[in-house]
Amino acid sequence: MSLDSQLGFTFEQAVARRIWRVADLVSAVRTTVERGYTDVWVEGEISNFRPSESGHLYFTLKDGDAQLRIVMFRSQARLLRFRPENGMQVIARGRVTIYDARGELQLSAEFLEPVGAGALQLAFEQLKARLAQEGLFDPARRKSIPPLPRRIGIITSPRGAALQDMLNILGRRHENVGILIYPAQVQGETAAVEVAAGIKYFNRTKNVDVIVVARGGGSIEDLAAFNDEGLARSIAGSALPVISAVGHETDFTIADFVADLRAPTPSAAAELVIESKHRLAEHLAHLHQRLDRATRYRLLIARNHLQELAQHGAFARLQDLMGQRAQRLDDLAHRLAANYRTLLHDYHRRLDVAAARVQHFDFRRSLAMARARLDSGAETVAHTFRTILARHRSRLERLAAQLGALSPLKILERGYALVFDPSGALVKNAGQLAPGAEISARVARGSFTAEVKSAKGD
């Protein structure tokens, strides 16, 4: 037993001191905080809102003197229906964590909604204000709807009741109108993209005169696709007129404000897009009556004016002048006919004279005389040619005899020979040959070779 225990004293052992690295301590606290606050809802006012180019959102929630930093990463931020702004009262949901680089407490937000108005309504008001400021709602930029389109393009769900209502009304009002349907989702995340693709398709193909974007009624969530900014700009950029027929009469979407015409319902759009055949017939009949009355009135005015002109003295003088010109024209026509008859009689007379001369002319006698002259000329030419040919033949024979007399072959006929050395040159001097050389000789009838035994030149 130790002395301390014998004397009744007890002493506590000194606590071992632990020194933390900053990173370890922050990491340990972050782990504890994240485990205790994995899913919290926080309400406050946005300040220091700072969106980054990467798509992440950074801001601070203030409540009195307290504040909390908020970070919302791009994957969650792109799902927001509205754009956060400074001074906006919102509720954020997420998990509490600590940013190690600064040791700051922050909330990693996964959901954000405004306090009071819903997120969809706020997004609607924000987009509406921005597009209105750009002038996309200006009535001056809206295109007129053709009163009698040949083809109508409808962008809607092929399974919706709105399409059947529109087809029934269009068929009843004018059965000859062409209808092209572009099937598209009208609710959900892909709805806005598909409807915009339909607008671009009709603008690219130019196969319709007007486009109708249709959907039945629903809640603001159901109609959210028609509050999309991309769809709104596709409608505004369309070269073809666009009619928005989305929801009921009390429902308003961004597409309604941007479109060239807003129809309260899809059925109303079918009635607005084309006039009924009965109304067209009535309108055409009314126009025909107006045209008939206007034509009769014009004819009456013209007839009265003509009668007034007929009674004028200048008109009488004009009639006299026209009568004189007509008489002058008749006189010229009579003179022209008389001259024509005279010329025609003269041509007939000259033709008769020529025919009489031809009858007395004997073509066969003239042909015989021409043939006789031709035969005489041919005989003269032949005789001359034979004389010239004989003269040339005699001269040719004389020249051939002279040439034959000078020919070396004639000399060989008298017993002479032509001797050639080994190189084939004619031997004129025997001294140019060496003993033993082989020579060749040409006689009148054939040739032979020989060997030189001895040679002696002059």
C-alpha positions in Angstrom: 0.0 0.0 0.0 1.3 3.4 -1.0 2.0 6.1 1.5 -0.7 8.3 0.0 -3.3 5.7 0.6 -2.1 5.1 4.2 -2.3 8.8 5.0 -5.8 9.0 3.5 -5.0 11.3 0.6 -6.2 10.7 -3.0 -4.9 12.7 -6.0 -6.5 12.8 -9.5 -4.4 11.9 -12.4 -3.6 14.7 -14.8 -5.8 14.7 -18.0 -3.7 14.0 -21.1 -3.8 17.1 -23.4 -4.9 16.5 -27.1 -3.8 18.9 -29.7 -6.1 19.0 -32.9 -5.1 19.9 -36.4 -7.4 22.5 -37.7 -8.5 20.3 -40.6 -9.2 17.4 -38.3 -11.3 19.6 -35.9 -13.3 21.2 -38.7 -13.9 17.7 -40.2 -15.0 16.3 -36.9 -17.4 19.1 -36.2 -18.7 18.9 -39.8 -19.4 15.2 -39.4 -21.3 15.8 -36.1 -23.3 18.7 -37.6 -24.2 16.8 -40.8 -25.4 13.8 -38.7 -27.6 15.9 -36.5 -29.0 18.2 -39.2 -29.5 16.1 -42.4 -32.9 17.6 -43.4 -33.8 21.0 -42.2 -36.1 23.8 -43.4 -34.9 27.4 -43.0 -36.8 30.6 -43.7 -35.2 34.0 -44.3 -34.5 36.9 -46.6 -32.1 36.5 -49.5 -29.1 38.8 -49.6 -25.7 38.8 -51.4 -27.2 36.7 -54.1 -24.3 35.6 -56.4 -24.9 33.1 -59.3 -21.7 31.6 -60.7 -20.9 30.8 -64.4 -20.8 27.2 -63.5 -24.5 27.3 -62.6 -24.1 27.1 -58.8 -26.0 29.7 -56.6 -24.5 31.4 -53.6 -26.4 33.7 -51.2 -27.1 34.4 -47.6 -30.4 34.0 -45.6 -30.9 36.8 -43.1 -33.3 36.8 -40.1 -32.8 39.8 -37.8 -29.1 39.9 -36.8 -28.5 36.2 -37.7 -27.5 35.0 -41.1 -26.7 31.7 -42.7 -24.8 31.1 -45.9 -26.6 29.0 -48.5 -25.1 27.1 -51.5 -27.3 25.4 -54.1 -25.4 23.4 -56.7 -26.2 23.4 -60.4 -28.0 20.0 -60.4 -30.6 21.4 -58.0 -30.5 25.0 -59.2 -31.5 24.1 -62.8 -34.8 22.7 -61.4 -35.9 26.0 -59.9 -39.1 27.4 -61.4 -38.1 31.0 -60.5 -35.0 33.2 -60.2 -33.9 34.1 -56.7 -33.4 37.8 -56.1 -32.1 39.9 -53.2 -34.8 40.8 -50.7 -37.0 37.8 -51.5 -38.4 35.9 -48.5 -37.8 32.2 -49.2 -37.8 28.8 -47.5 -34.8 26.6 -48.1 -34.5 22.9 -47.5 -31.3 21.0 -47.2 -28.5 19.7 -44.9 -26.3 21.7 -42.6 -22.6 21.4 -43.3 -19.3 23.3 -42.8 -17.2 24.7 -45.6 -13.7 23.4 -44.6 -11.8 26.1 -46.6 -13.3 28.9 -44.4 -14.6 27.0 -41.4 -18.1 28.5 -42.0 -21.4 27.0 -41.3 -23.6 26.7 -44.4 -26.7 25.0 -45.7 -26.4 22.9 -48.9 -29.9 23.6 -50.3 -31.8 21.1 -52.4 -35.1 22.9 -52.6 -36.1 26.5 -52.6 -39.5 28.2 -52.7 -40.7 31.7 -52.1 -42.8 32.6 -49.1 -46.4 33.6 -50.0 -46.7 33.2 -53.8 -45.9 29.8 -55.2 -42.7 29.2 -57.2 -44.5 28.6 -60.4 -46.5 31.8 -60.0 -43.4 33.8 -59.2 -41.6 32.3 -62.2 -44.6 33.3 -64.3 -44.5 36.9 -63.1 -40.8 37.2 -63.5 -40.7 35.8 -67.1 -43.8 37.9 -68.0 -42.1 41.1 -66.9 -38.9 40.3 -68.6 -40.5 39.4 -72.0 -42.8 42.4 -71.8 -39.8 44.6 -71.3 -38.2 43.1 -74.4 -41.3 43.9 -76.5 -42.4 40.3 -77.2 -46.0 41.3 -76.1 -46.2 44.3 -78.3 -49.4 44.2 -80.4 -47.5 45.8 -83.4 -45.4 42.7 -83.9 -48.3 40.3 -84.0 -49.1 38.7 -87.4 -52.6 38.6 -88.9 -54.5 35.4 -89.1 -55.5 34.4 -92.6 -59.4 34.4 -92.9 -59.5 31.2 -95.0 -56.3 29.1 -94.5 -55.9 26.2 -96.8 -54.0 24.1 -94.2 -54.0 24.4 -90.4 -51.2 22.9 -88.3 -52.2 21.7 -84.8 -49.6 21.0 -82.1 -51.2 19.0 -79.2 -51.4 15.6 -77.7 -53.1 13.1 -80.1 -54.8 11.4 -77.2 -56.4 14.6 -75.7 -60.0 15.5 -75.9 -59.1 19.0 -77.0 -58.0 17.6 -80.4 -61.2 15.8 -81.0 -63.3 18.9 -80.2 -61.2 21.0 -82.6 -61.5 18.4 -85.4 -65.3 18.2 -85.0 -65.7 22.0 -85.2 -63.3 22.4 -88.1 -65.1 19.6 -90.0 -68.5 21.2 -89.4 -67.4 24.7 -90.3 -65.4 23.8 -93.5 -64.9 20.2 -94.4 -62.4 21.0 -97.2 -59.7 22.6 -95.0 -56.5 20.6 -94.6 -55.3 19.7 -91.1 -51.8 18.6 -90.1 -51.3 17.3 -86.6 -47.9 17.4 -84.9 -48.0 15.1 -81.9 -46.4 16.5 -78.7 -46.5 16.1 -75.0 -48.5 19.0 -73.4 -47.5 18.3 -69.8 -44.3 17.3 -68.1 -40.6 18.2 -68.4 -40.3 17.5 -72.2 -43.6 19.2 -73.2 -42.1 22.7 -73.8 -39.3 21.2 -76.0 -41.7 19.1 -78.1 -44.1 21.9 -78.7 -41.3 24.2 -79.7 -40.0 21.5 -82.1 -43.5 21.4 -83.7 -43.4 25.2 -84.3 -40.0 24.9 -85.9 -41.1 22.0 -88.0 -44.0 23.9 -89.5 -41.9 27.0 -90.1 -39.2 24.8 -91.9 -41.6 22.9 -94.1 -44.0 25.8 -94.8 -46.8 23.3 -95.4 -49.5 25.2 -93.3 -50.9 28.7 -93.2 -51.4 29.0 -89.5 -50.3 27.1 -86.3 -52.6 26.3 -83.3 -51.0 25.3 -80.0 -53.7 23.6 -78.0 -54.2 22.0 -74.6 -57.1 21.5 -72.3 -57.5 23.1 -68.9 -55.6 22.2 -65.7 -53.7 23.6 -62.7 -50.8 26.0 -62.9 -48.5 23.0 -62.5 -50.2 21.2 -65.5 -49.8 24.4 -67.7 -46.2 25.0 -66.6 -44.8 23.9 -69.9 -46.5 26.8 -71.7 -44.8 29.3 -69.3 -41.4 28.2 -70.6 -39.1 30.9 -71.9 -37.7 28.7 -74.7 -41.2 28.0 -76.0 -42.2 31.6 -75.7 -39.2 32.7 -77.9 -40.0 30.0 -80.5 -43.6 31.3 -80.8 -42.3 34.9 -81.0 -39.8 33.9 -83.7 -42.3 32.0 -85.8 -42.7 33.3 -89.4 -46.2 31.7 -89.5 -49.0 33.1 -87.3 -49.5 31.2 -84.1 -52.8 30.8 -82.1 -52.5 29.9 -78.4 -55.4 27.8 -77.2 -54.2 26.6 -73.8 -56.5 25.9 -70.8 -59.8 27.5 -70.0 -60.9 31.0 -70.5 -59.6 32.0 -67.0 -56.2 30.4 -67.6 -53.4 32.6 -68.9 -49.9 31.5 -69.9 -46.8 33.1 -71.3 -47.7 31.5 -74.6 -51.0 33.4 -74.7 -49.2 36.8 -74.4 -46.6 36.0 -77.1 -48.9 34.4 -79.6 -50.4 36.3 -82.5 -53.9 35.4 -81.2 -55.2 34.0 -77.9 -58.2 31.7 -77.9 -60.0 31.1 -74.6 -60.3 27.3 -75.3 -59.2 24.9 -78.0 -62.8 24.8 -79.3 -62.8 28.6 -79.6 -59.6 28.4 -81.5 -61.2 26.1 -84.0 -64.0 28.6 -84.5 -61.6 31.6 -84.7 -59.1 30.0 -87.1 -61.5 29.7 -90.0 -64.8 31.2 -91.0 -67.7 28.8 -91.5 -68.7 27.9 -95.1 -72.2 29.4 -94.4 -70.8 32.7 -93.3 -68.4 32.8 -96.3 -71.3 32.1 -98.7 -73.3 34.9 -97.1 -70.4 37.3 -97.3 -69.8 36.4 -100.9 -73.4 36.9 -101.8 -73.4 40.3 -100.0 -70.3 41.3 -101.9 -71.9 40.2 -105.2 -74.9 42.4 -104.5 -72.7 45.3 -103.7 -70.7 44.8 -106.9 -73.9 44.5 -109.0 -75.4 47.7 -107.5 -72.1 49.6 -108.0 -71.8 48.4 -111.6 -75.4 49.5 -112.4 -74.8 52.8 -110.9 -71.5 53.3 -112.8 -73.3 52.4 -116.1 -76.1 54.8 -115.4 -73.7 57.7 -114.7 -71.7 56.8 -117.9 -74.9 56.7 -120.0 -76.0 60.1 -118.7 -72.6 61.6 -119.4 -72.6 60.1 -122.9 -76.0 61.7 -123.6 -74.7 65.0 -122.5 -71.7 64.7 -124.7 -73.9 63.7 -127.7 -75.8 66.9 -127.4 -72.7 69.1 -127.3 -71.7 71.0 -130.5 -68.2 69.7 -130.4 -69.6 66.1 -130.6 -71.6 67.0 -133.7 -68.5 68.4 -135.4 -66.7 65.3 -134.4 -69.4 63.2 -136.0 -69.1 65.3 -139.3 -65.3 64.8 -139.2 -65.7 61.1 -138.7 -68.1 61.0 -141.6 -65.7 62.8 -143.9 -62.9 60.4 -142.8 -65.1 57.4 -143.5 -66.0 58.8 -147.0 -62.3 59.4 -147.7 -61.6 55.9 -146.6 -64.2 54.5 -149.0 -62.8 56.5 -151.9 -59.3 55.2 -151.3 -60.6 51.7 -151.0 -62.4 52.1 -154.4 -59.3 53.5 -156.1 -57.1 50.7 -154.6 -59.5 48.1 -155.9 -59.5 49.7 -159.4 -55.7 49.8 -159.5 -55.5 46.2 -158.4 -57.8 45.1 -161.2 -55.8 47.0 -163.8 -52.5 45.5 -162.6 -54.1 42.0 -162.6 -55.3 42.5 -166.2 -51.8 43.6 -167.3 -50.2 40.5 -165.6 -52.7 38.2 -167.4 -51.9 39.7 -170.7 -48.1 39.4 -170.3 -48.6 35.8 -169.2 -50.5 35.0 -172.3 -47.8 36.5 -174.5 -45.1 34.5 -172.8 -47.2 31.3 -173.1 -47.5 31.9 -176.9 -43.8 32.3 -177.3 -43.1 29.1 -175.4 -45.5 27.1 -177.6 -43.5 28.1 -180.8 -40.2 27.2 -179.3 -38.9 23.7 -180.2 -36.8 22.4 -177.3 -35.9 19.1 -179.1 -34.2 20.9 -182.0 -32.2 23.1 -179.7 -31.2 20.0 -177.7 -30.0 18.2 -180.8 -27.9 21.2 -181.9 -26.3 21.4 -178.5 -25.6 17.7 -178.5 -23.9 18.0 -182.0 -21.8 20.9 -180.8 -20.8 18.8 -177.7 -19.9 15.8 -179.8 -17.7 17.9 -182.2 -15.9 19.5 -179.3 -15.3 16.1 -177.7 -13.8 14.6 -180.9 -11.5 17.6 -181.3 -10.3 17.3 -177.7 -9.7 13.5 -178.1 -7.7 14.0 -181.3 -5.6 16.7 -179.7 -4.9 14.5 -176.7 -3.9 11.6 -178.9 -1.4 13.8 -180.8 0.2 15.1 -177.6 0.4 11.5 -176.1 2.2 10.2 -179.2 4.6 13.1 -179.1 5.4 12.4 -175.4 5.8 8.7 -176.0 8.3 9.2 -178.8 10.4 11.5 -176.7 10.2 9.0 -173.8 11.6 6.2 -176.0 14.4 8.4 -177.2 15.5 9.3 -173.7 15.2 5.7 -172.6 17.6 4.6 -175.4 20.1 7.3 -174.4 19.9 6.2 -170.8 20.4 2.6 -171.7 23.5 3.4 -173.8 25.1 5.1 -170.8 24.2 2.3 -168.3 27.2 0.4 -166.7 25.3 -2.8 -167.4 25.7 -2.3 -171.1 29.5 -2.0 -170.6 29.4 -5.3 -168.7 27.7 -6.9 -171.7 30.8 -6.3 -173.7 32.9 -8.4 -171.3 33.9 -5.8 -168.7 33.6 -6.4 -164.9 33.3 -4.2 -161.9 35.7 -5.0 -159.0 35.1 -4.1 -155.4 37.5 -4.2 -152.4 36.6 -5.8 -149.1 35.0 -2.6 -147.9 32.7 -2.6 -151.0 34.4 0.4 -152.7 35.0 0.3 -156.5 38.6 -0.6 -157.3 40.1 1.9 -159.7 43.9 1.2 -159.0 45.3 -2.2 -158.4 47.9 -0.7 -156.1 45.3 -0.2 -153.4 44.8 -4.0 -153.0 47.1 -6.1 -150.7 48.0 -9.7 -151.5 45.6 -12.1 -149.8 42.7 -9.6 -149.8 39.3 -10.9 -150.8 37.7 -9.0 -153.6 34.3 -9.3 -155.4 33.5 -8.8 -159.0 30.3 -8.0 -160.9 29.9 -9.3 -164.5 27.0 -9.0 -166.9 25.3 -12.0 -165.5 26.2 -12.6 -161.9 29.1 -11.9 -159.4 31.9 -13.8 -157.8 34.7 -13.4 -155.1 38.4 -14.0 -155.5 41.6 -13.7 -153.5 44.4 -11.3 -154.6 47.7 -13.2 -155.2 49.6 -10.1 -156.2 48.8 -6.5 -157.1 50.6 -3.9 -159.1 49.4 -0.4 -159.5 50.3 2.3 -162.1 
